[in-house]
Amino acid sequence: MSIESFYQLSMCAVDPDELRLDPDSFERRLRDWLPRVVSIDDFAGWYSDQRGRPPRCPVRATGMLLLQTRYGWPDKEVVRRARRDLGVRYALRLDGNMKPPGVSTLRRVRRKLRERKGDDFLHRRVLALARELGLIPDVGLQAQDSTNTDCRGAVIDTFNLIATGIGQVLRTVARALGCAAESLAKDWGLTRYLSRSIKGQVRLDWTQEDERNALLTQEIRDADRLVDLVASLDVKLPPTVDEALALLRLVARQDVEECGDGTYKIARGTAKGRIISISDPEARHGRKSSSKVINGFKTHVQGTIESQFVTGILITDAATHDASPSPELVEQSAGVGLKPGEVVADAAYGTGANIRACAERDVKVLTKQGKSSHKNCFTKREFVVDLEGMTVTCPGGHTTTEHKMVTDPEGIVEQVPQFTFPKETCGQCPLAQQCNSDTKRGRRRRVRLSAYEAEFQATKTFNQSSRAPEVLRSRSAVERLISHLVRMGMRHARFFGMHLVQYQAYLTAAAYNLQRIFTLTKWSPA
């Protein structure tokens, strides 16, 4: 096709072959498949014919939501492309001079979809379509993993956290009183807290600890004074003021410790559940590995291995352990008729609590045994534990039945069994110097079981089976799934607040799964 003929294409006669759209491209296939995902009946009762302008088609707006998620476009960009991009107009069936939904309509449809259909509406619909087409035959064994999603809010240091918290309270109270925040801050002597950074409003030598502590102390005292000033107001304030005050109280004390003279300094270490952003207070510090710190949220994913569909996706704060949401992912997949019988994951998912919680949902968790933190000694892993016969056999071949109940250090149950080997046996054993520090000193070896011992022994048995290597290798399939979601924008939150990031996750999974349908049915009609 020549350049001249391309620019002469009519909006009402777009040929996907002339545009050279790939057979499985999102724009080419969405045109025919969108009516199978949603229909005009899904939006019955949304609009009235009695007054106002005629509404834009909500089905097209839904298609625009899928397009913008697939390619990571902001609202204004997807509207702009729907007006000018021939491929997008083809996908949305915008012929001739038809106008697409505008930005406000797009946002209104998104809000109504969430309110009336639920955050996971499109995710469920796309998976139902894939099931109907028989594209997900491999439901039995699925994989789980997680990745980081950076929060949209600004992650700031302690000095700016407290200052920004004070500024937010001032602005919230001013709105409630119907006055300017600058005027209120001036009356209360807190003007500097309305600036973008408190560090730009003060002059001090940041290398001097006493000067840093003086600023920190003044901020905390100003925060306490502001709480008292708001409490003294003789007016009824909205709940948003209480929320801003509660957040200020948290950030003003979470990172500090009081000195003997009544001043404050930055505390050592990081407080558990530390708030890292005023604009996104649900975001947290976390770790994906020992060397990788993340700020914001974690995206937990469950998916099929061969067919490569996302069957469950969940957002938590970054401090949440990888295994904690595992049962909820199982329940998500069960809710769309895709519940697995087994789940394969990395060693982080092999906690006793997770294995038991999934087993209560009739799902077996298959993981590699985690590495022991003890070196140069035999860990419980090297001992053979027989829970039915209540015996423990050591690597040297000696078996003991002697045990007593001791306090469970994990606090899961009241007591757990602790086995003890005879002192004479340990003293004469040729492996005594390798066993542990007690046997090296001529003492008895003790082996304390866990409240989750049955789960750990099942994992050990699986790892010793001939099936284990192949199953554990298949876990890498979920990493490919996650890489696709990251390319569609799940590395960065588009919204403030965990509930909206969860909606983003559902929408991203829906766009990915729909693209997967297009790929698997490349040469099939809709």
MOQUIUR-V922726 format. One record per residue. RES is the residue in three letters. BURIAL is I if it has 16 or more other C-alpha atoms within 10 Angstrom, else O. Layout:
# MOQUIUR-V922726
RES&BURIAL / RES&BURIAL
This chain:
# MOQUIUR-V922726
MET&O / SER&O / ILE&O / GLU&O / SER&O / PHE&O / TYR&O / GLN&O / LEU&O / SER&O / MET&I / CYS&O / ALA&O / VAL&I / ASP&I / PRO&I / ASP&O / GLU&O / LEU&O / ARG&O / LEU&O / ASP&O / PRO&I / ASP&I / SER&O / PHE&I / GLU&I / ARG&I / ARG&I / LEU&I / ARG&I / ASP&O / TRP&I / LEU&I / PRO&O / ARG&O / VAL&I / VAL&I / SER&O / ILE&O / ASP&O / ASP&O / PHE&I / ALA&O / GLY&O / TRP&O / TYR&O / SER&O / ASP&O / GLN&O / ARG&O / GLY&O / ARG&O / PRO&O / PRO&O / ARG&O / CYS&O / PRO&I / VAL&I / ARG&I / ALA&I / THR&I / GLY&I / MET&I / LEU&I / LEU&I / LEU&I / GLN&I / THR&I / ARG&I / TYR&O / GLY&I / TRP&I / PRO&O / ASP&I / LYS&O / GLU&O / VAL&I / VAL&I / ARG&O / ARG&I / ALA&I / ARG&I / ARG&O / ASP&O / LEU&I / GLY&I / VAL&I / ARG&I / TYR&I / ALA&I / LEU&I / ARG&I / LEU&I / ASP&O / GLY&O / ASN&O / MET&O / LYS&O / PRO&I / PRO&I / GLY&I / VAL&I / SER&O / THR&I / LEU&I / ARG&O / ARG&O / VAL&I / ARG&I / ARG&O / LYS&O / LEU&I / ARG&I / GLU&O / ARG&O / LYS&O / GLY&O / ASP&I / ASP&I / PHE&I / LEU&I / HIS&I / ARG&I / ARG&I / VAL&I / LEU&I / ALA&I / LEU&I / ALA&I / ARG&O / GLU&O / LEU&O / GLY&O / LEU&I / ILE&I / PRO&O / ASP&O / VAL&I / GLY&O / LEU&I / GLN&I / ALA&I / GLN&I / ASP&I / SER&I / THR&I / ASN&I / THR&I / ASP&I / CYS&I / ARG&I / GLY&I / ALA&O / VAL&I / ILE&O / ASP&O / THR&I / PHE&I / ASN&I / LEU&I / ILE&I / ALA&I / THR&I / GLY&I / ILE&I / GLY&I / GLN&I / VAL&I / LEU&I / ARG&I / THR&I / VAL&I / ALA&I / ARG&O / ALA&O / LEU&O / GLY&O / CYS&O / ALA&O / ALA&I / GLU&I / SER&O / LEU&I / ALA&I / LYS&O / ASP&O / TRP&O / GLY&O / LEU&I / THR&I / ARG&I / TYR&I / LEU&I / SER&O / ARG&O / SER&I / ILE&I / LYS&O / GLY&O / GLN&O / VAL&O / ARG&O / LEU&O / ASP&O / TRP&O / THR&O / GLN&O / GLU&O / ASP&O / GLU&O / ARG&I / ASN&I / ALA&O / LEU&I / LEU&I / THR&I / GLN&O / GLU&I / ILE&I / ARG&O / ASP&I / ALA&I / ASP&I / ARG&O / LEU&I / VAL&I / ASP&O / LEU&O / VAL&I / ALA&O / SER&O / LEU&O / ASP&O / VAL&O / LYS&O / LEU&I / PRO&O / PRO&O / THR&O / VAL&I / ASP&I / GLU&O / ALA&I / LEU&I / ALA&O / LEU&I / LEU&I / ARG&I / LEU&O / VAL&I / ALA&I / ARG&I / GLN&I / ASP&I / VAL&I / GLU&O / GLU&O / CYS&O / GLY&O / ASP&O / GLY&O / THR&I / TYR&I / LYS&I / ILE&I / ALA&O / ARG&O / GLY&O / THR&O / ALA&O / LYS&O / GLY&I / ARG&I / ILE&I / ILE&I / SER&I / ILE&I / SER&I / ASP&I / PRO&I / GLU&I / ALA&I / ARG&I / HIS&I / GLY&I / ARG&I / LYS&I / SER&O / SER&O / SER&O / LYS&O / VAL&O / ILE&I / ASN&I / GLY&I / PHE&I / LYS&I / THR&I / HIS&I / VAL&I / GLN&I / GLY&I / THR&I / ILE&I / GLU&O / SER&I / GLN&I / PHE&I / VAL&I / THR&I / GLY&I / ILE&I / LEU&I / ILE&I / THR&I / ASP&I / ALA&I / ALA&I / THR&I / HIS&I / ASP&I / ALA&I / SER&I / PRO&I / SER&I / PRO&I / GLU&O / LEU&I / VAL&I / GLU&I / GLN&I / SER&I / ALA&O / GLY&O / VAL&I / GLY&O / LEU&I / LYS&I / PRO&I / GLY&I / GLU&I / VAL&I / VAL&I / ALA&I / ASP&I / ALA&O / ALA&I / TYR&I / GLY&I / THR&I / GLY&I / ALA&I / ASN&I / ILE&I / ARG&I / ALA&I / CYS&I / ALA&I / GLU&O / ARG&O / ASP&O / VAL&I / LYS&I / VAL&I / LEU&I / THR&I / LYS&I / GLN&I / GLY&O / LYS&O / SER&O / SER&O / HIS&O / LYS&O / ASN&O / CYS&O / PHE&I / THR&I / LYS&I / ARG&O / GLU&O / PHE&I / VAL&O / VAL&I / ASP&O / LEU&O / GLU&O / GLY&O / MET&O / THR&O / VAL&I / THR&I / CYS&I / PRO&O / GLY&O / GLY&O / HIS&O / THR&I / THR&O / THR&O / GLU&O / HIS&I / LYS&O / MET&O / VAL&O / THR&O / ASP&I / PRO&O / GLU&O / GLY&O / ILE&O / VAL&O / GLU&O / GLN&I / VAL&I / PRO&I / GLN&I / PHE&I / THR&I / PHE&I / PRO&O / LYS&O / GLU&O / THR&O / CYS&I / GLY&I / GLN&O / CYS&O / PRO&O / LEU&I / ALA&I / GLN&I / GLN&O / CYS&I / ASN&I / SER&O / ASP&O / THR&I / LYS&I / ARG&O / GLY&O / ARG&I / ARG&I / ARG&I / ARG&I / VAL&I / ARG&I / LEU&I / SER&I / ALA&I / TYR&I / GLU&O / ALA&I / GLU&I / PHE&I / GLN&I / ALA&O / THR&I / LYS&I / THR&O / PHE&I / ASN&I / GLN&O / SER&O / SER&O / ARG&O / ALA&I / PRO&O / GLU&O / VAL&I / LEU&I / ARG&O / SER&I / ARG&I / SER&I / ALA&I / VAL&I / GLU&I / ARG&O / LEU&I / ILE&I / SER&O / HIS&I / LEU&I / VAL&I / ARG&O / MET&I / GLY&I / MET&I / ARG&I / HIS&I / ALA&I / ARG&I / PHE&I / PHE&I / GLY&I / MET&I / HIS&O / LEU&I / VAL&I / GLN&I / TYR&I / GLN&I / ALA&I / TYR&I / LEU&I / THR&I / ALA&I / ALA&I / ALA&I / TYR&I / ASN&I / LEU&I / GLN&I / ARG&I / ILE&I / PHE&I / THR&I / LEU&O / THR&I / LYS&O / TRP&O / SER&O / PRO&O / ALA&O
